[in-house]
């Protein structure tokens, strides 16, 4: 009886395009090591800095330090915030950003709205066989630039390569750690009747920018994603208000509307919006009318929503508006006793209507 042996194959095709990812890059041998040491780490090393936490300067400031399976972080026993997220978007590059900047800013923003100061990030790559190294390089450079702008360190990560078709070009996974230097906002369960709802900037810009690209539309230069960090605006808000912040959330997938639906369920009150007060650019409003989409449910990548006590609402808006890029922050609604609908909106003419929660995302794979 003949013994059947599994067929052996070499994952590194000698005739393969040297400018593309191959399966060998994910197998942990020489190709993996060269990809990491010669291509990935030199780009991400730009994000590392001599961080000081309390009186403890970072002692791990070399490329080799990033290779470790776990990063050593000295915190001086401070309270930490921890978050994780995965990032996938089509197309990879869009007006105002790309998958790399989106991943870093998104992680930083999750920490910022929790009330923490962002410090460290892990970055894991899932790469499709055949991905052009030029595309990977551009995304990694964008990651490093965004991390530098946010003053966070990319301290650890991982790389996996999968066969063609298993993923769409590249997926990124991040985890972030931040430090609490002040008491974090208590959360949506602390929302009270009479509180005010604030948005940090005009809404729907990220969703509209991606929508245009996917449909082959030549938008004007006004269509640009708000992909950025919200940490400076939150720092300005918290510095300007000694108290009165109930909760904050970055309005990514599902937009402002999805955030308010979640908060209304948790606090068991009704959140009422004033349509005329919601900042929406003329370009975004026109695009939403064209496609029949409510801008309240379009994704944002650099906009947050907050609920604050009524007596500090004007002060809160003013503090945010002083931060460059957030000049159109506005008070957009208030909190009422629980009614028939968890979220309502006062449209033109003063008629109050329920703001229904959509059953699905108007734009899948948006962040």
Residue frames as qw, qx, qy, qz and C-alpha x, y, z in Angstrom:
[[0.000, 0.889, 0.459, 0.000, 0.00, 0.00, 0.00],
 [0.436, 0.407, -0.019, 0.803, 1.49, 3.27, -1.08],
 [0.289, -0.621, -0.426, 0.591, 1.73, 5.93, 1.59],
 [0.241, 0.795, 0.324, 0.452, 0.36, 9.29, 0.48],
 [0.437, -0.327, -0.218, 0.809, 2.38, 12.32, 1.47],
 [0.158, 0.889, 0.307, -0.301, 1.01, 15.85, 1.38],
 [0.598, 0.598, 0.143, 0.514, 2.23, 17.91, -1.53],
 [0.455, -0.581, -0.092, 0.668, 4.88, 20.42, -0.58],
 [0.394, 0.769, 0.261, 0.430, 5.04, 23.84, -2.11],
 [0.443, -0.122, -0.168, 0.872, 7.16, 26.91, -1.71],
 [0.028, 0.848, 0.480, -0.222, 5.21, 29.99, -0.67],
 [0.087, -0.768, 0.228, 0.593, 7.90, 32.25, -2.15],
 [0.769, 0.544, 0.310, 0.130, 7.54, 32.13, -5.90],
 [0.567, -0.290, 0.254, 0.728, 10.92, 32.96, -7.42],
 [0.235, 0.359, 0.489, 0.759, 9.20, 34.71, -10.28],
 [0.156, -0.800, -0.565, 0.129, 6.91, 36.69, -7.99],
 [0.144, 0.821, 0.044, 0.550, 6.77, 40.45, -8.07],
 [0.550, -0.073, -0.498, 0.666, 9.28, 41.60, -5.45],
 [0.076, -0.213, 0.124, -0.966, 7.19, 44.70, -4.86],
 [0.672, -0.337, -0.273, -0.600, 4.23, 42.74, -3.51],
 [0.527, -0.390, 0.629, -0.418, 3.43, 40.80, -0.35],
 [0.606, 0.140, -0.750, -0.224, 3.80, 37.02, -0.67],
 [0.839, -0.442, -0.236, -0.212, 2.65, 34.26, 1.67],
 [0.754, 0.063, -0.393, 0.522, 6.27, 33.79, 2.76],
 [0.048, 0.502, -0.234, 0.831, 6.14, 37.20, 4.39],
 [0.628, -0.478, 0.084, -0.608, 3.72, 35.75, 6.95],
 [0.919, -0.057, -0.389, -0.021, 5.50, 32.51, 7.82],
 [0.638, -0.758, 0.136, 0.012, 7.93, 33.76, 10.46],
 [0.852, -0.031, 0.188, 0.488, 11.12, 32.95, 8.56],
 [0.459, -0.152, 0.171, 0.859, 13.62, 35.11, 6.66],
 [0.058, 0.488, 0.474, 0.731, 11.05, 36.90, 4.50],
 [0.406, -0.797, -0.440, -0.078, 9.00, 37.79, 7.57],
 [0.587, -0.553, -0.100, 0.583, 12.02, 39.06, 9.42],
 [0.363, 0.055, 0.297, 0.881, 13.19, 41.18, 6.49],
 [0.107, -0.670, -0.504, -0.535, 9.72, 42.67, 5.99],
 [0.505, -0.788, -0.331, 0.122, 9.61, 43.59, 9.67],
 [0.587, -0.512, 0.040, 0.626, 13.17, 44.88, 10.07],
 [0.363, -0.043, 0.398, 0.842, 13.69, 46.52, 6.70],
 [0.054, -0.424, -0.547, -0.719, 10.23, 47.77, 5.77],
 [0.417, -0.715, -0.518, -0.216, 7.72, 48.00, 8.63],
 [0.593, -0.610, -0.294, 0.436, 9.73, 49.00, 11.71],
 [0.395, -0.033, 0.083, 0.914, 11.82, 51.77, 10.13],
 [0.127, -0.515, -0.403, -0.746, 8.56, 53.52, 9.19],
 [0.563, -0.693, -0.413, -0.178, 6.86, 53.08, 12.55],
 [0.640, -0.220, -0.313, 0.666, 9.99, 54.00, 14.49],
 [0.117, 0.390, 0.070, 0.910, 9.25, 57.65, 13.71],
 [0.502, -0.644, -0.326, -0.476, 6.31, 57.48, 16.10],
 [0.750, -0.396, -0.408, 0.339, 8.45, 56.55, 19.09],
 [0.039, 0.809, -0.161, 0.564, 9.51, 59.30, 21.45],
 [0.344, 0.095, -0.697, 0.622, 11.22, 59.70, 24.80],
 [0.484, -0.626, -0.385, -0.474, 8.03, 59.52, 26.81],
 [0.112, 0.207, -0.666, 0.708, 8.01, 60.56, 30.43],
 [0.597, -0.514, -0.513, -0.340, 5.40, 59.09, 32.71],
 [0.642, -0.754, -0.079, 0.115, 5.75, 60.69, 36.10],
 [0.162, -0.852, 0.470, 0.163, 9.53, 60.69, 36.64],
 [0.725, -0.121, 0.653, 0.183, 10.19, 57.60, 34.57],
 [0.352, 0.618, -0.415, -0.567, 11.63, 58.26, 31.08],
 [0.953, 0.252, 0.040, -0.164, 11.21, 55.53, 28.49],
 [0.407, -0.589, 0.652, 0.250, 14.25, 53.27, 28.30],
 [0.620, 0.193, 0.728, 0.221, 13.06, 51.38, 25.21],
 [0.339, 0.815, 0.008, -0.470, 13.68, 53.68, 22.28],
 [0.103, -0.420, 0.768, 0.472, 15.20, 51.39, 19.68],
 [0.644, 0.189, -0.454, -0.586, 13.77, 49.57, 16.69],
 [0.395, 0.092, -0.911, 0.081, 14.59, 46.27, 18.33],
 [0.178, 0.046, 0.684, -0.706, 12.40, 47.08, 21.28],
 [0.623, 0.172, -0.030, -0.762, 9.28, 47.01, 19.11],
 [0.540, 0.187, -0.778, -0.259, 9.92, 43.37, 18.14],
 [0.068, -0.075, 0.871, -0.480, 9.14, 42.09, 21.63],
 [0.222, -0.413, -0.846, -0.254, 5.85, 40.23, 22.10],
 [0.314, -0.833, -0.454, 0.041, 4.86, 42.64, 24.86],
 [0.247, 0.662, -0.153, 0.691, 5.89, 46.20, 25.56],
 [0.499, -0.369, -0.550, 0.558, 7.13, 47.14, 29.01],
 [0.058, -0.707, -0.193, -0.678, 5.30, 50.22, 30.27],
 [0.351, -0.212, -0.586, 0.699, 6.04, 51.99, 33.53],
 [0.148, -0.688, -0.485, -0.519, 3.00, 53.92, 34.73],
 [0.049, 0.243, -0.472, 0.846, 3.86, 55.07, 38.25],
 [0.016, -0.340, -0.891, 0.301, 0.67, 53.21, 39.32],
 [0.310, 0.183, -0.025, -0.933, -1.68, 55.54, 37.49],
 [0.622, 0.360, 0.616, -0.321, -5.19, 54.48, 36.49],
 [0.116, -0.217, 0.698, 0.672, -5.21, 53.31, 32.87],
 [0.698, 0.437, 0.185, -0.536, -7.74, 53.22, 30.03],
 [0.308, -0.198, 0.855, 0.367, -7.55, 50.38, 27.49],
 [0.669, 0.500, 0.166, -0.525, -9.32, 50.07, 24.14],
 [0.397, -0.133, 0.796, 0.437, -9.12, 47.94, 21.02],
 [0.562, 0.621, 0.134, -0.529, -10.47, 48.31, 17.50],
 [0.584, 0.077, 0.667, 0.455, -10.23, 46.84, 14.00],
 [0.200, 0.685, -0.073, -0.697, -10.15, 48.97, 10.87],
 [0.439, 0.184, 0.761, 0.441, -11.29, 48.21, 7.34],
 [0.284, 0.713, 0.163, -0.620, -12.33, 50.72, 4.72],
 [0.516, 0.289, 0.616, 0.521, -12.95, 50.83, 0.99],
 [0.756, 0.501, -0.286, 0.310, -11.17, 52.60, -0.63],
 [0.744, -0.284, -0.282, 0.535, -7.95, 52.55, 1.38],
 [0.290, -0.138, -0.017, 0.947, -7.21, 56.19, 0.52],
 [0.036, 0.794, 0.589, 0.144, -9.81, 58.96, 0.64],
 [0.157, 0.705, -0.019, 0.691, -9.81, 62.79, 0.70],
 [0.395, -0.739, 0.224, -0.497, -8.39, 63.80, 4.06],
 [0.539, -0.497, 0.646, -0.215, -6.90, 60.49, 5.12],
 [0.617, 0.263, -0.710, -0.215, -6.39, 56.77, 4.61],
 [0.852, -0.307, -0.417, -0.082, -6.63, 53.50, 6.50],
 [0.622, 0.060, -0.461, 0.630, -3.42, 54.24, 8.42],
 [0.025, -0.263, 0.248, -0.932, -4.36, 57.64, 9.80],
 [0.654, -0.362, -0.267, -0.609, -7.91, 56.43, 10.44],
 [0.808, -0.206, -0.534, 0.137, -6.63, 53.55, 12.60],
 [0.443, 0.015, -0.439, 0.781, -4.38, 55.72, 14.76],
 [0.202, -0.252, 0.065, -0.944, -6.77, 58.65, 15.11],
 [0.697, -0.341, -0.424, -0.468, -9.67, 56.30, 15.83],
 [0.729, -0.228, -0.557, 0.328, -7.80, 54.61, 18.67],
 [0.251, 0.069, -0.308, 0.915, -6.61, 57.91, 20.11],
 [0.371, -0.316, -0.151, -0.860, -10.15, 59.28, 19.94],
 [0.733, -0.365, -0.551, -0.161, -11.57, 56.26, 21.81],
 [0.579, -0.207, -0.485, 0.622, -9.16, 56.98, 24.65],
 [0.080, 0.171, -0.079, 0.979, -9.77, 60.74, 24.55],
 [0.495, -0.402, -0.288, -0.714, -13.56, 60.55, 24.87],
 [0.736, -0.370, -0.557, 0.108, -13.14, 58.21, 27.83],
 [0.353, -0.927, 0.047, -0.113, -11.31, 61.06, 29.59],
 [0.826, -0.343, 0.212, 0.394, -7.83, 59.57, 29.29],
 [0.101, 0.835, -0.410, -0.353, -4.60, 60.98, 27.86],
 [0.946, 0.318, -0.051, -0.011, -3.54, 58.65, 24.98],
 [0.385, -0.743, 0.528, 0.149, -0.06, 57.15, 25.47],
 [0.227, -0.341, 0.871, 0.272, 0.63, 53.82, 23.73],
 [0.779, 0.354, -0.029, -0.517, -0.74, 51.89, 20.75],
 [0.528, -0.142, 0.803, 0.237, -0.29, 48.39, 19.39],
 [0.536, 0.547, -0.231, -0.600, -0.64, 47.91, 15.64],
 [0.572, -0.046, 0.809, 0.123, -1.30, 44.56, 13.96],
 [0.369, 0.465, -0.421, -0.686, -1.40, 44.08, 10.20],
 [0.695, 0.194, 0.692, -0.025, -3.36, 41.46, 8.26],
 [0.143, 0.587, -0.447, -0.660, -2.04, 41.61, 4.71],
 [0.864, 0.381, 0.251, -0.212, -3.40, 40.01, 1.57],
 [0.644, -0.118, 0.553, 0.516, -0.97, 38.13, -0.66],
 [0.427, 0.526, 0.482, 0.557, -0.21, 40.36, -3.62],
 [0.136, -0.950, -0.215, 0.178, -0.55, 43.67, -1.77],
 [0.538, 0.665, -0.115, 0.506, 1.81, 46.22, -3.28],
 [0.610, -0.304, -0.332, 0.653, 4.60, 47.25, -0.94],
 [0.124, 0.265, 0.074, 0.953, 4.14, 50.83, -2.11],
 [0.492, -0.571, -0.360, -0.549, 0.57, 50.74, -0.76],
 [0.757, -0.466, -0.393, 0.235, 1.69, 49.17, 2.53],
 [0.511, -0.009, -0.170, 0.843, 4.48, 51.71, 2.84],
 [0.099, -0.447, -0.164, -0.874, 2.12, 54.64, 2.33],
 [0.646, -0.592, -0.361, -0.319, -0.25, 53.34, 5.00],
 [0.755, -0.329, -0.323, 0.466, 2.57, 52.69, 7.48],
 [0.321, 0.193, -0.056, 0.925, 3.99, 56.17, 6.88],
 [0.340, -0.551, -0.250, -0.720, 0.54, 57.57, 7.56],
 [0.756, -0.512, -0.404, 0.048, 0.31, 55.57, 10.80],
 [0.635, -0.145, -0.238, 0.721, 3.65, 56.95, 11.96],
 [0.087, 0.344, 0.078, 0.932, 2.75, 60.54, 11.06],
 [0.522, -0.595, -0.333, -0.512, -0.61, 60.34, 12.84],
 [0.775, -0.432, -0.371, 0.276, 1.00, 58.81, 15.94],
 [0.474, 0.037, -0.141, 0.869, 3.59, 61.58, 15.98],
 [0.153, -0.475, -0.191, -0.845, 0.89, 64.24, 15.68],
 [0.686, -0.570, -0.299, -0.339, -0.99, 62.66, 18.60],
 [0.045, -0.643, 0.637, -0.423, 2.19, 62.21, 20.66],
 [0.898, -0.217, 0.290, -0.249, 1.54, 58.51, 21.17],
 [0.077, -0.527, 0.824, 0.193, 3.95, 55.61, 20.71],
 [0.906, 0.155, -0.264, -0.293, 3.37, 52.52, 18.58],
 [0.332, -0.646, 0.660, -0.192, 5.04, 50.11, 20.98],
 [0.400, -0.123, 0.908, 0.037, 4.17, 46.61, 19.74],
 [0.654, 0.395, -0.117, -0.634, 2.34, 44.77, 17.00],
 [0.629, -0.019, 0.772, 0.089, 2.08, 41.76, 14.74],
 [0.391, 0.465, -0.438, -0.663, 1.97, 40.93, 11.02],
 [0.626, 0.130, 0.768, -0.041, 0.04, 38.13, 9.31],
 [0.270, 0.344, -0.542, -0.718, -0.18, 37.38, 5.58],
 [0.636, 0.234, 0.673, -0.297, -3.19, 35.49, 4.21],
 [0.417, 0.169, 0.729, 0.515, -3.92, 34.09, 0.72],
 [0.117, -0.034, -0.330, -0.936, -5.47, 36.23, -1.99],
 [0.466, -0.372, -0.556, -0.579, -9.15, 36.83, -1.36],
 [0.504, -0.373, -0.705, 0.330, -9.03, 36.12, 2.38],
 [0.141, -0.704, -0.306, 0.626, -9.04, 39.86, 3.16],
 [0.430, 0.846, 0.247, 0.195, -9.46, 42.95, 1.05],
 [0.416, 0.740, -0.241, 0.470, -5.86, 44.17, 0.69],
 [0.344, 0.199, -0.607, 0.688, -5.15, 45.08, 4.32],
 [0.543, -0.726, -0.352, -0.231, -6.89, 45.11, 7.69],
 [0.224, 0.447, -0.520, 0.693, -5.46, 46.88, 10.74],
 [0.645, -0.609, -0.461, -0.031, -6.06, 46.07, 14.38],
 [0.184, 0.532, -0.382, 0.733, -5.07, 48.47, 17.13],
 [0.576, -0.627, -0.496, 0.168, -5.18, 48.57, 20.90],
 [0.158, 0.676, -0.153, 0.703, -4.60, 51.73, 22.87],
 [0.575, -0.480, -0.510, 0.422, -3.62, 52.56, 26.44],
 [0.052, 0.703, -0.007, 0.709, -4.12, 55.93, 28.05],
 [0.365, -0.146, -0.639, 0.661, -3.76, 57.44, 31.50],
 [0.254, -0.825, -0.440, -0.248, -6.38, 59.13, 33.62],
 [0.346, 0.151, -0.336, 0.863, -5.01, 62.33, 35.15],
 [0.356, -0.116, 0.207, -0.904, -8.49, 63.55, 36.08],
 [0.468, 0.198, 0.779, -0.366, -11.74, 61.87, 37.06],
 [0.048, 0.123, 0.758, 0.639, -13.37, 60.55, 33.87],
 [0.477, -0.119, -0.118, -0.863, -16.92, 61.66, 32.94],
 [0.508, -0.095, 0.726, -0.453, -19.49, 59.52, 34.78],
 [0.114, 0.078, 0.925, 0.354, -21.20, 58.24, 31.62],
 [0.283, -0.273, -0.497, -0.774, -24.65, 58.32, 29.97],
 [0.445, -0.500, -0.740, 0.067, -26.43, 56.95, 33.05],
 [0.289, -0.415, -0.360, 0.784, -25.72, 60.32, 34.70],
 [0.007, 0.283, 0.401, 0.871, -27.64, 62.32, 32.06],
 [0.029, 0.461, 0.650, -0.603, -30.36, 64.49, 33.61],
 [0.219, 0.791, 0.548, 0.163, -33.45, 66.32, 32.37],
 [0.032, -0.984, -0.028, 0.171, -32.43, 69.77, 31.16],
 [0.569, -0.418, 0.458, 0.539, -28.89, 68.80, 30.14],
 [0.447, 0.770, -0.162, -0.426, -27.62, 70.04, 26.78],
 [0.876, 0.151, 0.375, 0.263, -26.29, 68.06, 23.80],
 [0.025, 0.853, -0.332, -0.403, -23.16, 69.37, 22.08],
 [0.895, 0.315, 0.189, 0.253, -21.40, 68.34, 18.87],
 [0.531, -0.549, 0.194, 0.615, -17.77, 69.33, 18.34],
 [0.038, -0.375, 0.483, 0.790, -17.94, 70.15, 14.62],
 [0.655, 0.314, -0.185, -0.662, -19.98, 69.80, 11.43],
 [0.682, -0.102, 0.709, -0.149, -21.13, 66.24, 10.82],
 [0.823, 0.433, 0.342, -0.133, -21.12, 63.69, 8.02],
 [0.236, 0.827, -0.422, -0.287, -17.87, 64.70, 6.32],
 [0.268, -0.374, 0.876, 0.143, -16.13, 61.33, 6.48],
 [0.569, 0.315, 0.751, -0.112, -19.13, 59.38, 5.24],
 [0.501, 0.806, 0.128, -0.288, -19.74, 61.81, 2.39],
 [0.059, 0.738, -0.601, -0.299, -16.11, 61.78, 1.24],
 [0.324, -0.159, 0.927, 0.104, -16.10, 57.97, 1.04],
 [0.562, 0.524, 0.580, -0.271, -19.57, 57.88, -0.51],
 [0.405, 0.813, -0.161, -0.385, -18.41, 60.03, -3.40],
 [0.021, -0.550, 0.799, 0.242, -15.37, 57.87, -4.13],
 [0.436, 0.062, 0.895, -0.068, -17.36, 54.65, -4.09],
 [0.527, 0.652, 0.509, -0.196, -19.84, 56.04, -6.58],
 [0.581, 0.213, 0.396, 0.678, -17.23, 57.52, -8.89],
 [0.058, 0.944, 0.312, 0.091, -18.38, 61.07, -8.26],
 [0.506, 0.286, -0.121, 0.805, -16.04, 64.01, -8.67],
 [0.336, -0.825, -0.401, 0.213, -16.80, 65.93, -5.51],
 [0.171, 0.895, -0.132, 0.390, -15.57, 69.46, -5.07],
 [0.419, 0.349, -0.601, 0.584, -12.63, 70.20, -2.79],
 [0.440, -0.450, 0.270, -0.729, -15.17, 70.82, -0.02],
 [0.945, -0.180, -0.129, -0.241, -15.72, 67.09, 0.36],
 [0.372, 0.497, -0.689, 0.375, -13.00, 66.01, 2.77],
 [0.725, -0.376, -0.571, 0.082, -13.06, 63.56, 5.65],
 [0.321, -0.842, 0.207, -0.382, -12.72, 64.91, 9.19],
 [0.924, -0.084, -0.287, 0.239, -10.17, 62.16, 9.93],
 [0.171, 0.639, -0.388, 0.642, -8.18, 63.66, 12.84],
 [0.408, -0.201, -0.746, 0.486, -7.70, 63.49, 16.58],
 [0.310, -0.775, -0.326, -0.444, -10.32, 65.04, 18.85],
 [0.670, -0.356, -0.424, 0.494, -7.98, 65.05, 21.85],
 [0.247, 0.103, -0.110, 0.957, -7.04, 68.77, 21.63],
 [0.366, -0.437, -0.279, -0.773, -10.72, 69.76, 21.62],
 [0.738, -0.484, -0.466, -0.057, -11.51, 67.47, 24.55],
 [0.579, -0.148, -0.345, 0.724, -8.52, 68.78, 26.46],
 [0.001, -0.256, -0.029, -0.966, -9.78, 72.33, 25.86],
 [0.569, -0.486, -0.410, -0.522, -13.28, 71.35, 26.97],
 [0.760, -0.419, -0.454, 0.201, -12.10, 69.67, 30.16],
 [0.445, -0.006, -0.243, 0.862, -9.70, 72.49, 30.98],
 [0.131, -0.313, -0.119, -0.933, -12.50, 75.02, 30.62],
 [0.682, -0.433, -0.248, -0.535, -15.06, 73.14, 32.72],
 [0.127, -0.415, 0.778, -0.454, -14.35, 72.15, 36.32],
 [0.328, 0.167, 0.888, -0.275, -17.53, 70.04, 36.32],
 [0.536, 0.467, 0.185, -0.678, -20.74, 69.39, 34.43],
 [0.421, 0.366, -0.702, -0.442, -19.59, 66.96, 31.70],
 [0.843, -0.085, 0.334, -0.414, -21.89, 63.94, 31.76],
 [0.810, 0.035, 0.550, 0.201, -20.51, 61.85, 28.89],
 [0.230, 0.702, -0.423, -0.524, -18.63, 61.99, 25.58],
 [0.781, 0.121, 0.599, 0.127, -18.44, 59.71, 22.55],
 [0.002, -0.399, 0.546, 0.737, -16.81, 59.93, 19.13],
 [0.697, 0.424, 0.310, -0.488, -19.49, 59.60, 16.45],
 [0.100, -0.350, 0.808, 0.464, -17.99, 57.04, 14.06],
 [0.144, -0.177, -0.881, -0.415, -20.10, 54.28, 12.49],
 [0.169, -0.643, -0.746, 0.038, -23.78, 55.20, 12.75],
 [0.131, 0.545, 0.083, 0.824, -22.90, 58.85, 13.30],
 [0.153, -0.230, 0.409, -0.870, -24.38, 61.20, 15.87],
 [0.718, -0.185, -0.193, -0.642, -27.77, 59.52, 15.63],
 [0.806, -0.048, -0.588, 0.054, -26.46, 56.12, 16.73],
 [0.301, 0.154, -0.589, 0.734, -24.66, 57.63, 19.73],
 [0.365, -0.194, 0.211, -0.886, -27.82, 59.39, 20.91],
 [0.808, -0.142, -0.393, -0.415, -29.93, 56.24, 20.52],
 [0.676, 0.000, -0.652, 0.345, -27.51, 54.34, 22.75],
 [0.100, 0.145, -0.469, 0.866, -27.44, 57.09, 25.36],
 [0.551, -0.222, -0.057, -0.802, -31.24, 57.41, 25.42],
 [0.821, -0.150, -0.528, -0.157, -31.60, 53.69, 26.10],
 [0.566, 0.014, -0.612, 0.552, -29.11, 53.86, 28.96],
 [0.017, 0.055, -0.387, 0.920, -30.42, 56.98, 30.71],
 [0.010, -0.529, -0.849, 0.014, -34.12, 56.20, 29.99],
 [0.092, 0.675, 0.194, -0.706, -34.78, 59.81, 29.02],
 [0.606, 0.669, 0.392, 0.178, -35.61, 61.42, 25.68],
 [0.390, -0.382, 0.242, 0.802, -32.96, 63.36, 23.77],
 [0.417, 0.807, 0.411, -0.075, -34.40, 66.10, 21.55],
 [0.501, -0.076, 0.317, 0.801, -32.45, 67.69, 18.70],
 [0.261, 0.809, 0.149, -0.505, -32.97, 71.05, 17.02],
 [0.776, 0.388, 0.374, 0.328, -32.45, 70.46, 13.29],
 [0.305, 0.915, 0.025, 0.262, -31.57, 74.07, 12.51],
 [0.370, -0.856, 0.360, -0.026, -28.78, 74.05, 15.15],
 [0.886, -0.131, 0.378, 0.235, -26.95, 70.98, 13.80],
 [0.035, 0.755, -0.430, -0.493, -23.80, 72.05, 11.88],
 [0.762, 0.246, 0.561, 0.211, -23.85, 70.48, 8.41],
 [0.158, -0.402, 0.398, 0.809, -21.82, 71.90, 5.53],
 [0.588, 0.501, -0.037, -0.634, -23.60, 72.82, 2.31],
 [0.375, 0.406, -0.782, -0.289, -21.66, 70.10, 0.45],
 [0.027, -0.003, 0.972, -0.234, -22.65, 67.37, 2.89],
 [0.446, 0.373, 0.500, -0.642, -26.26, 68.50, 3.02],
 [0.555, 0.500, -0.307, -0.589, -26.48, 68.49, -0.78],
 [0.287, 0.283, -0.906, -0.128, -24.95, 65.02, -1.03],
 [0.192, 0.125, 0.875, -0.427, -27.33, 63.67, 1.60],
 [0.550, 0.457, 0.223, -0.662, -30.32, 65.05, -0.30],
 [0.465, 0.471, -0.604, -0.445, -28.98, 63.46, -3.49],
 [0.345, 0.148, -0.927, 0.007, -28.64, 60.00, -1.93],
 [0.670, -0.468, -0.318, -0.481, -31.52, 60.22, 0.53],
 [0.679, -0.123, -0.572, 0.444, -29.31, 59.84, 3.62],
 [0.382, -0.907, -0.124, -0.126, -29.71, 61.63, 6.94],
 [0.379, 0.656, -0.469, 0.454, -26.36, 63.26, 7.87],
 [0.556, -0.589, 0.392, -0.435, -27.06, 62.35, 11.50],
 [0.938, -0.127, 0.317, -0.059, -26.34, 58.72, 10.58],
 [0.709, 0.621, -0.257, 0.212, -23.21, 59.27, 8.49],
 [0.834, -0.288, -0.163, 0.441, -19.85, 58.28, 9.97],
 [0.025, 0.958, -0.225, 0.178, -17.41, 60.83, 11.33],
 [0.868, 0.030, -0.286, 0.404, -13.74, 60.29, 12.16],
 [0.393, 0.109, -0.302, 0.862, -12.90, 63.49, 14.03],
 [0.360, -0.442, -0.095, -0.816, -16.14, 64.59, 15.68],
 [0.240, -0.158, -0.880, 0.378, -17.49, 63.87, 19.15],
 [0.423, -0.616, -0.370, -0.551, -20.78, 64.33, 20.94],
 [0.246, 0.021, -0.685, 0.686, -21.08, 65.37, 24.58],
 [0.392, -0.729, -0.473, -0.301, -23.84, 65.95, 27.09],
 [0.308, 0.129, -0.438, 0.835, -23.19, 68.68, 29.67],
 [0.106, -0.601, -0.632, 0.477, -25.17, 70.37, 32.42],
 [0.232, 0.838, 0.423, 0.254, -27.35, 73.26, 31.21],
 [0.257, -0.945, -0.013, 0.202, -25.52, 75.89, 33.25],
 [0.427, -0.570, 0.488, 0.504, -22.18, 75.18, 31.55],
 [0.717, 0.462, 0.496, 0.163, -23.37, 74.56, 27.98],
 [0.338, 0.939, -0.017, 0.067, -22.36, 77.95, 26.55],
 [0.306, -0.793, 0.520, 0.087, -19.00, 77.74, 28.29],
 [0.743, -0.085, 0.642, 0.171, -18.46, 74.23, 26.90],
 [0.650, 0.667, 0.320, 0.170, -19.21, 75.25, 23.31],
 [0.103, 0.974, -0.202, 0.030, -16.93, 78.27, 23.62],
 [0.524, -0.599, 0.589, 0.143, -14.06, 76.16, 24.96],
 [0.755, 0.177, 0.586, 0.237, -14.30, 73.74, 22.02],
 [0.482, 0.845, 0.206, 0.104, -14.60, 76.53, 19.45],
 [0.146, -0.915, 0.352, 0.134, -11.28, 77.98, 20.58],
 [0.653, -0.265, 0.651, 0.281, -9.52, 74.82, 19.40],
 [0.224, 0.494, -0.509, -0.669, -8.34, 75.13, 15.75],
 [0.232, 0.037, -0.892, -0.387, -10.53, 73.08, 13.42],
 [0.166, -0.443, -0.866, 0.164, -13.47, 72.95, 15.82],
 [0.037, 0.049, 0.088, -0.994, -14.82, 76.46, 15.32],
 [0.496, -0.174, -0.412, -0.744, -18.27, 75.19, 14.29],
 [0.200, -0.177, -0.896, 0.355, -18.98, 73.34, 17.56],
 [0.379, -0.305, -0.182, -0.855, -22.60, 73.85, 18.57],
 [0.342, 0.074, 0.761, -0.546, -25.32, 73.07, 21.07],
 [0.284, 0.011, -0.718, -0.635, -27.77, 70.91, 19.13],
 [0.607, -0.385, -0.578, -0.386, -30.39, 69.75, 21.63],
 [0.276, -0.437, 0.551, -0.655, -31.46, 69.01, 25.16],
 [0.230, -0.053, -0.965, 0.118, -32.78, 66.27, 27.44],
 [0.552, -0.265, -0.059, -0.789, -36.45, 65.71, 28.33],
 [0.609, -0.134, 0.678, -0.389, -38.42, 63.23, 30.45],
 [0.229, -0.022, 0.922, 0.313, -38.95, 59.93, 28.68],
 [0.558, 0.347, 0.015, -0.754, -41.52, 60.20, 25.92],
 [0.910, 0.283, 0.197, -0.229, -42.82, 57.91, 23.22],
 [0.799, 0.521, -0.160, 0.253, -39.55, 58.07, 21.26],
 [0.741, -0.441, -0.054, 0.504, -36.05, 57.89, 22.79],
 [0.326, -0.264, 0.236, 0.877, -34.66, 60.44, 20.29],
 [0.331, 0.802, 0.494, -0.046, -36.68, 63.19, 18.63],
 [0.389, -0.045, 0.233, 0.890, -35.88, 66.09, 16.34],
 [0.202, 0.772, 0.336, -0.500, -37.52, 69.45, 15.85],
 [0.515, 0.287, 0.524, 0.615, -37.64, 70.02, 12.11],
 [0.030, 0.077, 0.175, 0.981, -38.36, 73.23, 10.18],
 [0.452, -0.428, -0.414, -0.664, -41.68, 74.65, 11.33],
 [0.326, -0.426, 0.545, -0.645, -41.25, 73.41, 14.87],
 [0.913, -0.090, -0.155, -0.366, -42.82, 69.97, 14.38],
 [0.319, -0.539, 0.765, -0.149, -41.21, 67.37, 16.63],
 [0.882, 0.219, -0.303, -0.288, -40.72, 63.98, 15.01],
 [0.864, -0.373, 0.323, 0.100, -39.14, 60.72, 16.16],
 [0.248, 0.714, -0.626, -0.192, -35.62, 60.14, 14.92],
 [0.986, -0.007, 0.048, -0.162, -35.80, 56.50, 13.93],
 [0.413, -0.580, 0.670, 0.211, -32.78, 54.26, 14.29],
 [0.634, 0.461, -0.477, -0.397, -31.80, 52.68, 10.94],
 [0.965, -0.147, 0.178, -0.121, -31.70, 48.90, 10.79],
 [0.870, 0.092, 0.152, 0.460, -28.39, 48.85, 8.90],
 [0.341, -0.566, 0.164, 0.732, -25.44, 51.06, 8.07],
 [0.526, 0.801, 0.089, -0.273, -25.90, 53.35, 5.05],
 [0.468, 0.732, -0.495, 0.025, -22.21, 52.81, 4.25],
 [0.947, -0.300, 0.062, 0.095, -20.61, 49.47, 5.23],
 [0.809, -0.006, 0.048, 0.586, -16.83, 49.13, 5.68],
 [0.110, 0.934, 0.099, 0.326, -16.48, 52.80, 6.52],
 [0.116, -0.818, 0.453, -0.334, -13.82, 52.67, 9.25]]
